Amino acid sequence: AAAMAAKTAAPAPTLALALALALALGGAPLGAAMVVPPGTPEMPDMCCPVTCDVGAATCACEEDVMPGGCRCCLETFDDAGSVVPPGAVKETFYYDLGELLNGEVRYTFPEDTLLDWPEGPGLIYKALGDLVDENYEPLALSELYNHHGVMLQDPAYWWASDGSINSPQAVAQAGAAFADGASVIGGSCSALSFNVAVGAESRNTAGMQQPPTNMGWVFPPNATYGGNFHVIDLRSVDDVGECIMCSCPYMTENNSGRGEGNPGYVNSNFPGGGAQCCPNESRCGVTEELEPKQYYYRYTLIYYPDGAFPEDWENVVYTVQSLQVNREGGPIQQGYYPCYVEYDTPACDVPDPALDAVVPQPTVCSVSGPPTSSYANLYTFEEDTLVYSMWAHLHLGGLHMSAYKGTEAGDPDALVCRMQALYGNGGDTPGDAEGFLVDITACYFDPPLEFAKGDNVTVVSEYAASAAGDELTDVMLFPAPYLGAMAYWEMFSTPAPGKNFTKTFEPADTGPTEQQLPCLFTDRNWASQDLGPAAPVLAAFDELPTQTLQLQEDPLVQLQWAVDEQNQTLYGLLSVEAEGWIAIGFHNPGGEGMLDADIIQGTFVAEDLQEGKVYATQAMWSTTYGEPTVKPGIPGVPHAGLTACGTYQTEGTTYLSFGRPLEYPAAYGPNYANITAGPNNMIYAFGSSNAFQYHGPNRGTRSVTWFS
């Protein structure tokens, strides 16, 4: 209702959309003062940066910004620089973000943020957007920060129970939702039904980057669209860097006092950052209290209405690939790569053991010049494909994203697109806020790039990586590390003539992915004393020397174990004086925390008329501080390699018994930790109920010598 009222009250045409925010103070585009980081190579064939006037729906190339010049790739349709092609219309809407306190976070969920949308069917050619105040005047990023904005059809959940969007559970949920035809941002990185998304750079783009004028993406009649808007009021914020990175330690310090279950509550021990630490109504620290301020998200769609489609129109495929593909951390979800939606980039000149532990392992530091960190991924086209444009989404600290045809990153002869980040140099000017990332150049291909089925493309993202500050970070608001960062490679493409595809890229072969069946233990097992699948643990304790370790005093948590070195098996019994889920995790040498933890988890799951209470034990794997994911099954190997298993609750105590090999066969894949002689790090956790939810303070870690 508020959005409808805002739409009614708004001045007539304004243009603005989905995350391409434009530079609008009224009138024609303003000359940009934006700058590129020093050392950016001269590439005259690179497309020029673009500034736009959202209200007038006009854009212009900024041809004097790039070193060595650039070419204007922008297509306009009159002398004023209109980006509305003949036959298309533009329609502007406003979403009411409400009144925000200074320092406050607004984070909307798509299913609760239903957007006004044109009546379908229609063919969207371009989308623009910006953040405006109560007078519909555009705002500088230094006042209201646009972390990201997403618009998607038939919105579905993609976040996990702990609020994360980069945990394995979130990836799995997203993959399942996409398989059912829903639009998702996480998990299914090749989400072909994903619609529009950009962030801080969107004010200075030409609007979702343009396909040829006869192409766009079709929206059906009566479609439902939801918005995921993440904005932060930066007025009087005491540490803008920590705030816009959603630093978990910083947001915990400022919001843990709200109390669990209350809006805006944050209490995380994750050393990095991310949206899970920036929930709606949370607040960054401020130096003074200011009056709340009203804000709107303004979005304009440029589209061909029904009956006015170009004669030779074609539905373009908008593909979003998160560069941070986690090939090692779990199974392919629904035939698509699982991915990190957000990740943390390091400071390569100042080690930080806690943060470095959560940086994705394939990250490469380079210190031969100004320090940088990079992350590369290889993709393989599933079908013959024509690519019309490429663009990127990076966060502050980002330098560029580069796409190479083939498998060799860095080969200048194979470079097909360099998407260059630019930074503001205009104080608090909308579209040119000092030190903020304000634009990322795009690439357009006429004729389109041709990729054959099986062709590879290597994509590399690069961030500045100096904590001490250097010539790269001098143009940025703050130095490394950069937390909760994103690296998205996006493109418009179509199948080659006569071809068709359901997804753009083939996933890597991560081995068998059949479902793992849980190990069940029941009241009947307990009462009969046969102990079923847990029997080998009792037998081992009778026959082998055992050790006992008290892990926690209140509530009492104990671990008992025995090692059968002849059969290379560890048998254990973890107990906690509480009734709820229970888990223990193992690490390869040198590992710690939840990152890459090999976990065994058990909980009560059901009541059965014959068996009584039924408890399930499952092998799991964790790549983040979010909820672990169940390991894929292994053909012919019960319970993903567990040789004994059983969970049970009695008289207020929960028991988890298990048997597992000291070392797993390499063929099982990377999701299995090996136990070696000498100290090994171990983690444990338990819940306050049987629902597998965040453990809060009910967890710990120990260095354990399982055997000498």
HELIX and SHEET records of a PDB file:
HELIX    1   1 ALA A    2  ALA A    9  1                                   8    
HELIX    2   2 PRO A  110  ASP A  112  5                                   3    
HELIX    3   3 PRO A  168  ALA A  179  1                                  12    
HELIX    4   4 ALA A  200  ARG A  203  5                                   4    
HELIX    5   5 VAL A  240  ILE A  244  1                                   5    
HELIX    6   6 CYS A  248  ASN A  255  1                                   8    
HELIX    7   7 SER A  256  ARG A  258  5                                   3    
HELIX    8   8 ALA A  275  CYS A  277  5                                   3    
HELIX    9   9 PRO A  353  ASP A  356  1                                   4    
HELIX   10  10 PRO A  412  ALA A  414  5                                   3    
HELIX   11  11 THR A  473  VAL A  475  5                                   3    
HELIX   12  12 ASP A  523  SER A  528  1                                   6    
HELIX   13  13 GLY A  532  ALA A  534  5                                   3    
HELIX   14  14 ALA A  535  GLU A  543  1                                   9    
HELIX   15  15 PRO A  638  GLY A  641  5                                   4    
HELIX   16  16 ALA A  666  TYR A  668  5                                   3    
SHEET    1   A 2 VAL A  50  ASP A  53  0                                        
SHEET    2   A 2 THR A  58  CYS A  61 -1                                        
SHEET    1   B 5 VAL A  89  LEU A 100  0                                        
SHEET    2   B 5 LYS A 293  PRO A 305 -1                                        
SHEET    3   B 5 GLY A 122  ASP A 133 -1                                        
SHEET    4   B 5 MET A 215  PHE A 219 -1                                        
SHEET    5   B 5 GLU A 314  ASN A 315  1                                        
SHEET    1   C 4 VAL A 105  TYR A 107  0                                        
SHEET    2   C 4 TYR A 225  ASP A 233 -1                                        
SHEET    3   C 4 LEU A 144  GLN A 153 -1                                        
SHEET    4   C 4 PHE A 194  VAL A 198 -1                                        
SHEET    1   D 4 VAL A 317  SER A 322  0                                        
SHEET    2   D 4 ALA A 487  PRO A 495 -1                                        
SHEET    3   D 4 THR A 385  LEU A 394 -1                                        
SHEET    4   D 4 CYS A 443  PHE A 451 -1                                        
SHEET    1   E 2 TYR A 343  THR A 345  0                                        
SHEET    2   E 2 TYR A 482  ALA A 485 -1                                        
SHEET    1   F 6 VAL A 364  SER A 366  0                                        
SHEET    2   F 6 THR A 372  PHE A 381 -1                                        
SHEET    3   F 6 ASN A 456  ALA A 464 -1                                        
SHEET    4   F 6 GLY A 398  LYS A 405 -1                                        
SHEET    5   F 6 LEU A 415  TYR A 423 -1                                        
SHEET    6   F 6 LEU A 437  ILE A 440 -1                                        
SHEET    1   G 3 VAL A 364  SER A 366  0                                        
SHEET    2   G 3 THR A 372  PHE A 381 -1                                        
SHEET    3   G 3 PHE A 505  GLU A 506 -1                                        
SHEET    1   H 6 CYS A 519  THR A 522  0                                        
SHEET    2   H 6 GLY A 612  SER A 622 -1                                        
SHEET    3   H 6 ALA A 597  ASP A 608 -1                                        
SHEET    4   H 6 ILE A 582  PHE A 586 -1                                        
SHEET    5   H 6 PRO A 679  PHE A 686 -1                                        
SHEET    6   H 6 ARG A 699  THR A 705 -1                                        
SHEET    1   I 3 CYS A 519  THR A 522  0                                        
SHEET    2   I 3 GLY A 612  SER A 622 -1                                        
SHEET    3   I 3 THR A 629  VAL A 630 -1                                        
SHEET    1   J 5 GLN A 547  GLN A 552  0                                        
SHEET    2   J 5 VAL A 557  ASP A 564 -1                                        
SHEET    3   J 5 THR A 569  VAL A 576 -1                                        
SHEET    4   J 5 THR A 653  PRO A 661 -1                                        
SHEET    5   J 5 ALA A 644  THR A 650 -1                                        
END                                                                             
